[in-house]
């Protein structure tokens, strides 16, 4: 019988030029909680990020990837992962980190 595990799905948009370094810095901190794999993450390289600094900035667009990973549902561990791993590895001053609650089916 299968089991459903409560988890978080973390999404971060990363400039393509920084993606390899970001994945290398973040993936060692993605725990194995669904079986015999760790460093489990996903990304795509087909998007753009647009932003403008509110105080007189110009609109900038950069090629960006959507990076995703899953973590066990533990709020303190999630906060540590974001503050101690994601933010220091990200090149932007204020990276957006999207977190969604999810359930993952662990085959049994």
Biopython code that builds the backbone (N, CA, C, O; Angstrom):
import numpy as np
from Bio.PDB.StructureBuilder import StructureBuilder

atoms = [
    (1, "UNK", "N", (0.837, -1.179, 0.000)),
    (1, "UNK", "CA", (0.000, 0.000, 0.000)),
    (1, "UNK", "C", (0.886, 1.247, 0.000)),
    (1, "UNK", "O", (1.925, 1.275, 0.659)),
    (2, "UNK", "N", (0.476, 2.262, -0.732)),
    (2, "UNK", "CA", (1.256, 3.496, -0.806)),
    (2, "UNK", "C", (0.948, 4.386, 0.394)),
    (2, "UNK", "O", (-0.066, 4.231, 1.075)),
    (3, "UNK", "N", (1.859, 5.320, 0.622)),
    (3, "UNK", "CA", (1.739, 6.256, 1.734)),
    (3, "UNK", "C", (1.848, 7.677, 1.174)),
    (3, "UNK", "O", (2.632, 7.925, 0.259)),
    (4, "UNK", "N", (1.064, 8.607, 1.722)),
    (4, "UNK", "CA", (1.129, 10.007, 1.313)),
    (4, "UNK", "C", (1.926, 10.776, 2.350)),
    (4, "UNK", "O", (1.639, 10.700, 3.544)),
    (5, "UNK", "N", (2.927, 11.518, 1.894)),
    (5, "UNK", "CA", (3.820, 12.262, 2.765)),
    (5, "UNK", "C", (3.554, 13.757, 2.577)),
    (5, "UNK", "O", (3.589, 14.254, 1.451)),
    (6, "UNK", "N", (3.290, 14.469, 3.662)),
    (6, "UNK", "CA", (3.119, 15.916, 3.574)),
    (6, "UNK", "C", (4.478, 16.559, 3.323)),
    (6, "UNK", "O", (5.484, 16.170, 3.916)),
    (7, "UNK", "N", (4.489, 17.548, 2.437)),
    (7, "UNK", "CA", (5.754, 18.157, 2.055)),
    (7, "UNK", "C", (5.534, 19.609, 1.636)),
    (7, "UNK", "O", (4.406, 20.097, 1.566)),
    (8, "UNK", "N", (6.648, 20.277, 1.363)),
    (8, "UNK", "CA", (6.638, 21.604, 0.754)),
    (8, "UNK", "C", (7.243, 21.487, -0.633)),
    (8, "UNK", "O", (8.200, 20.741, -0.839)),
    (9, "UNK", "N", (6.689, 22.217, -1.573)),
    (9, "UNK", "CA", (7.285, 22.359, -2.907)),
    (9, "UNK", "C", (7.831, 23.773, -2.972)),
    (9, "UNK", "O", (7.081, 24.743, -2.865)),
    (10, "UNK", "N", (9.142, 23.888, -3.148)),
    (10, "UNK", "CA", (9.835, 25.170, -3.149)),
    (10, "UNK", "C", (10.212, 25.518, -4.587)),
    (10, "UNK", "O", (10.830, 24.716, -5.288)),
    (11, "UNK", "N", (9.833, 26.714, -5.017)),
    (11, "UNK", "CA", (10.128, 27.190, -6.374)),
    (11, "UNK", "C", (10.917, 28.491, -6.276)),
    (11, "UNK", "O", (10.564, 29.391, -5.513)),
    (12, "UNK", "N", (12.000, 28.578, -7.066)),
    (12, "UNK", "CA", (12.837, 29.770, -7.100)),
    (12, "UNK", "C", (13.213, 30.027, -8.557)),
    (12, "UNK", "O", (13.594, 29.101, -9.273)),
    (13, "UNK", "N", (13.105, 31.279, -8.996)),
    (13, "UNK", "CA", (13.557, 31.643, -10.338)),
    (13, "UNK", "C", (14.998, 32.134, -10.233)),
    (13, "UNK", "O", (15.324, 32.984, -9.406)),
    (14, "UNK", "N", (15.857, 31.574, -11.097)),
    (14, "UNK", "CA", (17.300, 31.816, -11.014)),
    (14, "UNK", "C", (17.802, 32.255, -12.387)),
    (14, "UNK", "O", (17.450, 31.634, -13.390)),
    (15, "UNK", "N", (18.622, 33.321, -12.459)),
    (15, "UNK", "CA", (19.197, 33.692, -13.751)),
    (15, "UNK", "C", (20.015, 32.536, -14.326)),
    (15, "UNK", "O", (20.727, 31.851, -13.592)),
    (16, "UNK", "N", (19.913, 32.321, -15.626)),
    (16, "UNK", "CA", (20.617, 31.186, -16.240)),
    (16, "UNK", "C", (22.104, 31.220, -15.978)),
    (16, "UNK", "O", (22.716, 30.173, -15.768)),
    (17, "UNK", "N", (22.701, 32.402, -15.984)),
    (17, "UNK", "CA", (24.150, 32.485, -15.789)),
    (17, "UNK", "C", (24.575, 32.016, -14.394)),
    (17, "UNK", "O", (25.741, 31.682, -14.186)),
    (18, "UNK", "N", (23.645, 31.988, -13.442)),
    (18, "UNK", "CA", (23.948, 31.567, -12.075)),
    (18, "UNK", "C", (23.380, 30.186, -11.739)),
    (18, "UNK", "O", (23.566, 29.695, -10.626)),
    (19, "UNK", "N", (22.694, 29.562, -12.690)),
    (19, "UNK", "CA", (21.970, 28.318, -12.394)),
    (19, "UNK", "C", (22.880, 27.187, -11.934)),
    (19, "UNK", "O", (22.592, 26.550, -10.921)),
    (20, "UNK", "N", (23.942, 26.925, -12.633)),
    (20, "UNK", "CA", (24.819, 25.799, -12.275)),
    (20, "UNK", "C", (25.358, 25.948, -10.860)),
    (20, "UNK", "O", (25.332, 24.995, -10.081)),
    (21, "UNK", "N", (25.848, 27.138, -10.523)),
    (21, "UNK", "CA", (26.371, 27.375, -9.178)),
    (21, "UNK", "C", (25.255, 27.258, -8.134)),
    (21, "UNK", "O", (25.478, 26.737, -7.041)),
    (22, "UNK", "N", (24.058, 27.743, -8.471)),
    (22, "UNK", "CA", (22.926, 27.659, -7.548)),
    (22, "UNK", "C", (22.558, 26.204, -7.274)),
    (22, "UNK", "O", (22.394, 25.813, -6.119)),
    (23, "UNK", "N", (22.427, 25.407, -8.321)),
    (23, "UNK", "CA", (22.078, 23.984, -8.151)),
    (23, "UNK", "C", (23.155, 23.278, -7.325)),
    (23, "UNK", "O", (22.838, 22.496, -6.429)),
    (24, "UNK", "N", (24.415, 23.551, -7.623)),
    (24, "UNK", "CA", (25.510, 22.910, -6.882)),
    (24, "UNK", "C", (25.529, 23.300, -5.411)),
    (24, "UNK", "O", (25.906, 22.493, -4.562)),
    (25, "UNK", "N", (25.122, 24.540, -5.097)),
    (25, "UNK", "CA", (25.098, 24.994, -3.707)),
    (25, "UNK", "C", (23.876, 24.495, -2.950)),
    (25, "UNK", "O", (23.963, 24.202, -1.757)),
    (26, "UNK", "N", (22.729, 24.396, -3.634)),
    (26, "UNK", "CA", (21.470, 24.067, -2.960)),
    (26, "UNK", "C", (21.218, 22.563, -2.877)),
    (26, "UNK", "O", (20.756, 22.076, -1.845)),
    (27, "UNK", "N", (21.508, 21.828, -3.934)),
    (27, "UNK", "CA", (21.103, 20.413, -3.979)),
    (27, "UNK", "C", (21.677, 19.542, -2.858)),
    (27, "UNK", "O", (20.999, 18.602, -2.444)),
    (28, "UNK", "N", (22.884, 19.798, -2.344)),
    (28, "UNK", "CA", (23.349, 18.959, -1.226)),
    (28, "UNK", "C", (22.497, 19.092, 0.034)),
    (28, "UNK", "O", (22.596, 18.262, 0.937)),
    (29, "UNK", "N", (21.664, 20.126, 0.104)),
    (29, "UNK", "CA", (20.840, 20.364, 1.286)),
    (29, "UNK", "C", (19.409, 19.864, 1.111)),
    (29, "UNK", "O", (18.567, 20.079, 1.983)),
    (30, "UNK", "N", (19.132, 19.205, 0.002)),
    (30, "UNK", "CA", (17.807, 18.626, -0.243)),
    (30, "UNK", "C", (17.835, 17.195, 0.297)),
    (30, "UNK", "O", (18.526, 16.340, -0.256)),
    (31, "UNK", "N", (17.097, 16.934, 1.361)),
    (31, "UNK", "CA", (17.201, 15.635, 2.014)),
    (31, "UNK", "C", (16.497, 14.504, 1.271)),
    (31, "UNK", "O", (15.582, 14.723, 0.477)),
    (32, "UNK", "N", (16.951, 13.303, 1.553)),
    (32, "UNK", "CA", (16.259, 12.106, 1.080)),
    (32, "UNK", "C", (15.137, 11.833, 2.081)),
    (32, "UNK", "O", (15.399, 11.535, 3.246)),
    (33, "UNK", "N", (13.898, 11.936, 1.627)),
    (33, "UNK", "CA", (12.793, 11.618, 2.528)),
    (33, "UNK", "C", (11.722, 10.775, 1.858)),
    (33, "UNK", "O", (10.692, 10.480, 2.464)),
    (34, "UNK", "N", (11.958, 10.388, 0.620)),
    (34, "UNK", "CA", (10.976, 9.577, -0.093)),
    (34, "UNK", "C", (11.554, 8.269, -0.596)),
    (34, "UNK", "O", (10.908, 7.563, -1.370)),
    (35, "UNK", "N", (12.739, 7.942, -0.175)),
    (35, "UNK", "CA", (13.377, 6.726, -0.661)),
    (35, "UNK", "C", (14.874, 6.907, -0.699)),
    (35, "UNK", "O", (15.428, 7.668, 0.095)),
    (36, "UNK", "N", (15.532, 6.226, -1.603)),
    (36, "UNK", "CA", (16.977, 6.184, -1.648)),
    (36, "UNK", "C", (17.633, 7.245, -2.503)),
    (36, "UNK", "O", (18.700, 6.994, -3.063)),
    (37, "UNK", "N", (17.038, 8.422, -2.627)),
    (37, "UNK", "CA", (17.621, 9.491, -3.441)),
    (37, "UNK", "C", (17.665, 10.791, -2.645)),
    (37, "UNK", "O", (16.735, 11.112, -1.905)),
    (38, "UNK", "N", (18.768, 11.539, -2.809)),
    (38, "UNK", "CA", (18.823, 12.899, -2.294)),
    (38, "UNK", "C", (19.272, 13.808, -3.438)),
    (38, "UNK", "O", (19.426, 13.338, -4.565)),
    (39, "UNK", "N", (19.483, 15.081, -3.177)),
    (39, "UNK", "CA", (19.836, 16.063, -4.212)),
    (39, "UNK", "C", (18.753, 16.148, -5.292)),
    (39, "UNK", "O", (19.049, 16.579, -6.406)),
    (40, "UNK", "N", (17.517, 15.755, -5.003)),
    (40, "UNK", "CA", (16.466, 15.685, -6.015)),
    (40, "UNK", "C", (15.895, 17.083, -6.272)),
    (40, "UNK", "O", (15.366, 17.728, -5.367)),
    (41, "UNK", "N", (16.014, 17.537, -7.528)),
    (41, "UNK", "CA", (15.486, 18.837, -7.914)),
    (41, "UNK", "C", (15.165, 18.833, -9.406)),
    (41, "UNK", "O", (15.503, 17.896, -10.128)),
    (42, "UNK", "N", (14.516, 19.887, -9.843)),
    (42, "UNK", "CA", (14.066, 19.995, -11.226)),
    (42, "UNK", "C", (14.249, 21.436, -11.658)),
    (42, "UNK", "O", (14.105, 22.347, -10.842)),
    (43, "UNK", "N", (14.563, 21.659, -12.928)),
    (43, "UNK", "CA", (14.611, 23.016, -13.458)),
    (43, "UNK", "C", (14.359, 23.017, -14.947)),
    (43, "UNK", "O", (14.504, 22.000, -15.625)),
    (44, "UNK", "N", (13.978, 24.179, -15.441)),
    (44, "UNK", "CA", (13.802, 24.394, -16.858)),
    (44, "UNK", "C", (14.619, 25.623, -17.237)),
    (44, "UNK", "O", (14.905, 26.465, -16.385)),
    (45, "UNK", "N", (14.991, 25.732, -18.494)),
    (45, "UNK", "CA", (15.829, 26.847, -18.917)),
    (45, "UNK", "C", (15.164, 27.655, -20.025)),
    (45, "UNK", "O", (15.843, 28.109, -20.945)),
    (46, "UNK", "N", (13.861, 27.839, -19.955)),
    (46, "UNK", "CA", (13.193, 28.452, -21.097)),
    (46, "UNK", "C", (12.384, 29.701, -20.753)),
    (46, "UNK", "O", (11.425, 30.021, -21.454)),
    (47, "UNK", "N", (12.753, 30.410, -19.686)),
    (47, "UNK", "CA", (11.949, 31.559, -19.314)),
    (47, "UNK", "C", (12.752, 32.837, -19.194)),
    (47, "UNK", "O", (13.961, 32.866, -19.426)),
    (48, "UNK", "N", (12.049, 33.888, -18.826)),
    (48, "UNK", "CA", (12.665, 35.193, -18.597)),
    (48, "UNK", "C", (12.109, 35.764, -17.304)),
    (48, "UNK", "O", (10.953, 35.524, -16.955)),
    (49, "UNK", "N", (12.926, 36.510, -16.607)),
    (49, "UNK", "CA", (12.514, 37.223, -15.407)),
    (49, "UNK", "C", (12.548, 38.708, -15.731)),
    (49, "UNK", "O", (13.524, 39.204, -16.293)),
    (50, "UNK", "N", (11.484, 39.414, -15.378)),
    (50, "UNK", "CA", (11.430, 40.857, -15.601)),
    (50, "UNK", "C", (11.251, 41.550, -14.265)),
    (50, "UNK", "O", (10.480, 41.096, -13.420)),
    (51, "UNK", "N", (11.974, 42.666, -14.072)),
    (51, "UNK", "CA", (11.820, 43.459, -12.856)),
    (51, "UNK", "C", (12.264, 44.889, -13.113)),
    (51, "UNK", "O", (12.907, 45.199, -14.116)),
    (52, "UNK", "N", (11.897, 45.751, -12.171)),
    (52, "UNK", "CA", (12.320, 47.142, -12.223)),
    (52, "UNK", "C", (12.446, 47.641, -10.801)),
    (52, "UNK", "O", (11.527, 47.476, -9.998)),
    (53, "UNK", "N", (13.579, 48.252, -10.479)),
    (53, "UNK", "CA", (13.716, 48.868, -9.165)),
    (53, "UNK", "C", (12.755, 50.049, -9.103)),
    (53, "UNK", "O", (12.717, 50.868, -10.021)),
    (54, "UNK", "N", (11.989, 50.137, -8.040)),
    (54, "UNK", "CA", (10.945, 51.145, -7.920)),
    (54, "UNK", "C", (11.523, 52.557, -7.962)),
    (54, "UNK", "O", (10.926, 53.445, -8.570)),
    (55, "UNK", "N", (12.650, 52.775, -7.342)),
    (55, "UNK", "CA", (13.264, 54.100, -7.299)),
    (55, "UNK", "C", (14.062, 54.378, -8.570)),
    (55, "UNK", "O", (15.287, 54.258, -8.568)),
    (56, "UNK", "N", (13.383, 54.748, -9.649)),
    (56, "UNK", "CA", (14.046, 55.214, -10.852)),
    (56, "UNK", "C", (14.742, 54.173, -11.695)),
    (56, "UNK", "O", (15.517, 54.516, -12.588)),
    (57, "UNK", "N", (14.487, 52.935, -11.434)),
    (57, "UNK", "CA", (15.142, 51.888, -12.216)),
    (57, "UNK", "C", (14.487, 51.689, -13.569)),
    (57, "UNK", "O", (13.368, 52.143, -13.811)),
    (58, "UNK", "N", (15.193, 51.013, -14.434)),
    (58, "UNK", "CA", (14.625, 50.677, -15.738)),
    (58, "UNK", "C", (14.220, 49.209, -15.719)),
    (58, "UNK", "O", (14.729, 48.423, -14.920)),
    (59, "UNK", "N", (13.322, 48.858, -16.586)),
    (59, "UNK", "CA", (12.880, 47.469, -16.665)),
    (59, "UNK", "C", (14.019, 46.626, -17.210)),
    (59, "UNK", "O", (14.625, 46.959, -18.228)),
    (60, "UNK", "N", (14.301, 45.535, -16.521)),
    (60, "UNK", "CA", (15.334, 44.597, -16.958)),
    (60, "UNK", "C", (14.702, 43.234, -17.185)),
    (60, "UNK", "O", (13.799, 42.822, -16.458)),
    (61, "UNK", "N", (15.188, 42.549, -18.198)),
    (61, "UNK", "CA", (14.754, 41.180, -18.491)),
    (61, "UNK", "C", (15.997, 40.322, -18.626)),
    (61, "UNK", "O", (16.942, 40.676, -19.331)),
    (62, "UNK", "N", (15.983, 39.182, -17.937)),
    (62, "UNK", "CA", (17.119, 38.266, -18.021)),
    (62, "UNK", "C", (16.608, 36.848, -18.238)),
    (62, "UNK", "O", (15.559, 36.482, -17.708)),
    (63, "UNK", "N", (17.337, 36.047, -19.010)),
    (63, "UNK", "CA", (16.983, 34.634, -19.132)),
    (63, "UNK", "C", (17.061, 33.984, -17.743)),
    (63, "UNK", "O", (18.022, 34.187, -17.001)),
    (64, "UNK", "N", (16.047, 33.211, -17.414)),
    (64, "UNK", "CA", (15.986, 32.612, -16.082)),
    (64, "UNK", "C", (15.422, 31.205, -16.144)),
    (64, "UNK", "O", (14.703, 30.841, -17.075)),
    (65, "UNK", "N", (15.764, 30.429, -15.137)),
    (65, "UNK", "CA", (15.265, 29.066, -14.991)),
    (65, "UNK", "C", (14.311, 29.006, -13.802)),
    (65, "UNK", "O", (14.436, 29.775, -12.850)),
    (66, "UNK", "N", (13.382, 28.104, -13.870)),
    (66, "UNK", "CA", (12.509, 27.805, -12.739)),
    (66, "UNK", "C", (13.089, 26.578, -12.057)),
    (66, "UNK", "O", (13.139, 25.501, -12.651)),
    (67, "UNK", "N", (13.525, 26.731, -10.823)),
    (67, "UNK", "CA", (14.126, 25.657, -10.034)),
    (67, "UNK", "C", (13.094, 25.205, -9.009)),
    (67, "UNK", "O", (12.435, 26.035, -8.383)),
    (68, "UNK", "N", (12.948, 23.885, -8.835)),
    (68, "UNK", "CA", (12.009, 23.358, -7.849)),
    (68, "UNK", "C", (12.612, 22.179, -7.106)),
    (68, "UNK", "O", (13.424, 21.422, -7.637)),
    (69, "UNK", "N", (12.183, 22.053, -5.857)),
    (69, "UNK", "CA", (12.544, 20.873, -5.066)),
    (69, "UNK", "C", (11.462, 20.655, -4.012)),
    (69, "UNK", "O", (10.643, 21.537, -3.754)),
    (70, "UNK", "N", (11.469, 19.486, -3.420)),
    (70, "UNK", "CA", (10.521, 19.157, -2.357)),
    (70, "UNK", "C", (11.274, 18.939, -1.061)),
    (70, "UNK", "O", (12.393, 18.426, -1.049)),
    (71, "UNK", "N", (10.639, 19.338, 0.030)),
    (71, "UNK", "CA", (11.196, 19.158, 1.365)),
    (71, "UNK", "C", (10.128, 18.561, 2.266)),
    (71, "UNK", "O", (8.936, 18.760, 2.031)),
    (72, "UNK", "N", (10.544, 17.829, 3.299)),
    (72, "UNK", "CA", (9.559, 17.334, 4.256)),
    (72, "UNK", "C", (8.844, 18.509, 4.922)),
    (72, "UNK", "O", (9.423, 19.587, 5.057)),
    (73, "UNK", "N", (7.614, 18.314, 5.332)),
    (73, "UNK", "CA", (6.844, 19.395, 5.946)),
    (73, "UNK", "C", (7.335, 19.615, 7.376)),
    (73, "UNK", "O", (6.903, 18.955, 8.321)),
    (74, "UNK", "N", (8.249, 20.566, 7.492)),
    (74, "UNK", "CA", (8.839, 20.964, 8.767)),
    (74, "UNK", "C", (9.148, 22.450, 8.622)),
    (74, "UNK", "O", (10.096, 22.817, 7.929)),
    (75, "UNK", "N", (8.359, 23.309, 9.266)),
    (75, "UNK", "CA", (8.458, 24.755, 9.062)),
    (75, "UNK", "C", (9.838, 25.299, 9.443)),
    (75, "UNK", "O", (10.385, 26.139, 8.728)),
    (76, "UNK", "N", (10.398, 24.838, 10.546)),
    (76, "UNK", "CA", (11.720, 25.321, 10.969)),
    (76, "UNK", "C", (12.799, 24.919, 9.958)),
    (76, "UNK", "O", (13.664, 25.727, 9.619)),
    (77, "UNK", "N", (12.750, 23.691, 9.486)),
    (77, "UNK", "CA", (13.724, 23.232, 8.490)),
    (77, "UNK", "C", (13.560, 24.001, 7.180)),
    (77, "UNK", "O", (14.549, 24.312, 6.517)),
    (78, "UNK", "N", (12.322, 24.311, 6.806)),
    (78, "UNK", "CA", (12.058, 25.105, 5.609)),
    (78, "UNK", "C", (12.682, 26.497, 5.741)),
    (78, "UNK", "O", (13.348, 26.966, 4.818)),
    (79, "UNK", "N", (12.471, 27.154, 6.876)),
    (79, "UNK", "CA", (13.044, 28.488, 7.103)),
    (79, "UNK", "C", (14.569, 28.449, 7.030)),
    (79, "UNK", "O", (15.183, 29.328, 6.424)),
    (80, "UNK", "N", (15.188, 27.431, 7.648)),
    (80, "UNK", "CA", (16.654, 27.296, 7.586)),
    (80, "UNK", "C", (17.113, 27.087, 6.154)),
    (80, "UNK", "O", (18.093, 27.695, 5.723)),
    (81, "UNK", "N", (16.419, 26.236, 5.414)),
    (81, "UNK", "CA", (16.777, 25.956, 4.022)),
    (81, "UNK", "C", (16.746, 27.240, 3.197)),
    (81, "UNK", "O", (17.662, 27.497, 2.415)),
    (82, "UNK", "N", (15.706, 28.042, 3.363)),
    (82, "UNK", "CA", (15.587, 29.288, 2.604)),
    (82, "UNK", "C", (16.659, 30.290, 3.033)),
    (82, "UNK", "O", (17.370, 30.838, 2.190)),
    (83, "UNK", "N", (16.775, 30.529, 4.334)),
    (83, "UNK", "CA", (17.660, 31.579, 4.834)),
    (83, "UNK", "C", (19.148, 31.215, 4.790)),
    (83, "UNK", "O", (19.993, 32.081, 4.564)),
    (84, "UNK", "N", (19.467, 29.938, 5.006)),
    (84, "UNK", "CA", (20.872, 29.544, 5.089)),
    (84, "UNK", "C", (21.407, 28.917, 3.806)),
    (84, "UNK", "O", (22.621, 28.799, 3.641)),
    (85, "UNK", "N", (20.526, 28.512, 2.898)),
    (85, "UNK", "CA", (20.968, 27.841, 1.677)),
    (85, "UNK", "C", (20.546, 28.590, 0.424)),
    (85, "UNK", "O", (21.392, 28.967, -0.387)),
    (86, "UNK", "N", (19.241, 28.809, 0.256)),
    (86, "UNK", "CA", (18.740, 29.423, -0.978)),
    (86, "UNK", "C", (19.210, 30.873, -1.120)),
    (86, "UNK", "O", (19.806, 31.234, -2.134)),
    (87, "UNK", "N", (18.945, 31.696, -0.115)),
    (87, "UNK", "CA", (19.283, 33.126, -0.228)),
    (87, "UNK", "C", (20.781, 33.366, -0.433)),
    (87, "UNK", "O", (21.137, 34.151, -1.312)),
    (88, "UNK", "N", (21.677, 32.731, 0.331)),
    (88, "UNK", "CA", (23.103, 32.967, 0.098)),
    (88, "UNK", "C", (23.582, 32.481, -1.272)),
    (88, "UNK", "O", (24.555, 33.016, -1.802)),
    (89, "UNK", "N", (22.924, 31.485, -1.850)),
    (89, "UNK", "CA", (23.341, 30.931, -3.141)),
    (89, "UNK", "C", (22.779, 31.719, -4.319)),
    (89, "UNK", "O", (23.228, 31.548, -5.452)),
    (90, "UNK", "N", (21.800, 32.577, -4.057)),
    (90, "UNK", "CA", (21.105, 33.298, -5.130)),
    (90, "UNK", "C", (21.772, 34.644, -5.392)),
    (90, "UNK", "O", (22.128, 35.340, -4.441)),
    (91, "UNK", "N", (21.950, 35.028, -6.657)),
    (91, "UNK", "CA", (22.652, 36.275, -6.957)),
    (91, "UNK", "C", (21.833, 37.555, -6.765)),
    (91, "UNK", "O", (22.409, 38.642, -6.753)),
    (92, "UNK", "N", (20.533, 37.461, -6.616)),
    (92, "UNK", "CA", (19.704, 38.662, -6.499)),
    (92, "UNK", "C", (19.590, 39.102, -5.040)),
    (92, "UNK", "O", (19.666, 38.280, -4.127)),
    (93, "UNK", "N", (19.408, 40.403, -4.832)),
    (93, "UNK", "CA", (19.233, 40.955, -3.485)),
    (93, "UNK", "C", (17.991, 40.384, -2.804)),
    (93, "UNK", "O", (18.006, 40.082, -1.610)),
    (94, "UNK", "N", (16.927, 40.244, -3.574)),
    (94, "UNK", "CA", (15.648, 39.821, -3.015)),
    (94, "UNK", "C", (15.026, 38.708, -3.865)),
    (94, "UNK", "O", (14.043, 38.946, -4.565)),
    (95, "UNK", "N", (15.587, 37.506, -3.810)),
    (95, "UNK", "CA", (14.987, 36.432, -4.611)),
    (95, "UNK", "C", (13.592, 36.079, -4.096)),
    (95, "UNK", "O", (13.339, 36.075, -2.892)),
    (96, "UNK", "N", (12.708, 35.787, -5.022)),
    (96, "UNK", "CA", (11.368, 35.355, -4.649)),
    (96, "UNK", "C", (11.398, 33.841, -4.462)),
    (96, "UNK", "O", (11.856, 33.103, -5.334)),
    (97, "UNK", "N", (10.908, 33.397, -3.323)),
    (97, "UNK", "CA", (10.833, 31.964, -3.015)),
    (97, "UNK", "C", (9.363, 31.630, -2.815)),
    (97, "UNK", "O", (8.722, 32.137, -1.895)),
    (98, "UNK", "N", (8.839, 30.784, -3.675)),
    (98, "UNK", "CA", (7.437, 30.356, -3.586)),
    (98, "UNK", "C", (7.393, 29.005, -2.884)),
    (98, "UNK", "O", (8.161, 28.102, -3.216)),
    (99, "UNK", "N", (6.505, 28.870, -1.925)),
    (99, "UNK", "CA", (6.377, 27.619, -1.181)),
    (99, "UNK", "C", (4.913, 27.208, -1.196)),
    (99, "UNK", "O", (4.028, 27.988, -0.845)),
    (100, "UNK", "N", (4.680, 25.985, -1.605)),
    (100, "UNK", "CA", (3.339, 25.423, -1.643)),
    (100, "UNK", "C", (3.306, 24.146, -0.817)),
    (100, "UNK", "O", (4.248, 23.355, -0.850)),
    (101, "UNK", "N", (2.241, 23.949, -0.089)),
    (101, "UNK", "CA", (2.043, 22.680, 0.593)),
    (101, "UNK", "C", (1.681, 21.622, -0.433)),
    (101, "UNK", "O", (0.965, 21.897, -1.396)),
    (102, "UNK", "N", (2.177, 20.417, -0.224)),
    (102, "UNK", "CA", (1.916, 19.336, -1.175)),
    (102, "UNK", "C", (1.885, 18.008, -0.438)),
    (102, "UNK", "O", (2.312, 17.904, 0.711)),
    (103, "UNK", "N", (1.376, 17.010, -1.116)),
    (103, "UNK", "CA", (1.456, 15.629, -0.655)),
    (103, "UNK", "C", (2.119, 14.829, -1.759)),
    (103, "UNK", "O", (1.762, 14.949, -2.931)),
    (104, "UNK", "N", (3.078, 14.020, -1.381)),
    (104, "UNK", "CA", (3.803, 13.204, -2.348)),
    (104, "UNK", "C", (3.507, 11.747, -2.039)),
    (104, "UNK", "O", (3.550, 11.320, -0.885)),
    (105, "UNK", "N", (3.214, 11.010, -3.057)),
    (105, "UNK", "CA", (2.912, 9.586, -2.899)),
    (105, "UNK", "C", (4.224, 8.805, -2.873)),
    (105, "UNK", "O", (4.993, 8.820, -3.833)),
    (106, "UNK", "N", (4.457, 8.135, -1.771)),
    (106, "UNK", "CA", (5.621, 7.254, -1.665)),
    (106, "UNK", "C", (5.124, 5.846, -1.971)),
    (106, "UNK", "O", (4.273, 5.315, -1.256)),
    (107, "UNK", "N", (5.653, 5.240, -3.035)),
    (107, "UNK", "CA", (5.200, 3.894, -3.387)),
    (107, "UNK", "C", (5.505, 2.905, -2.255)),
    (107, "UNK", "O", (6.521, 3.005, -1.567)),
    (108, "UNK", "N", (4.636, 2.002, -2.101)),
    (108, "UNK", "CA", (4.866, 1.016, -1.033)),
    (108, "UNK", "C", (4.453, -0.361, -1.452)),
    (108, "UNK", "O", (4.580, -1.307, -0.674)),
]
sb = StructureBuilder()
sb.init_structure("model")
sb.init_model(0)
sb.init_chain("A")
sb.init_seg("    ")
for serial, (resi, resn, name, xyz) in enumerate(atoms, 1):
    if name == "N":
        sb.init_residue(resn, " ", resi, " ")
    sb.init_atom(name, np.array(xyz, "f"), 0.0, 1.0, " ", f" {name:<3s}", serial, name[0])
structure = sb.get_structure()
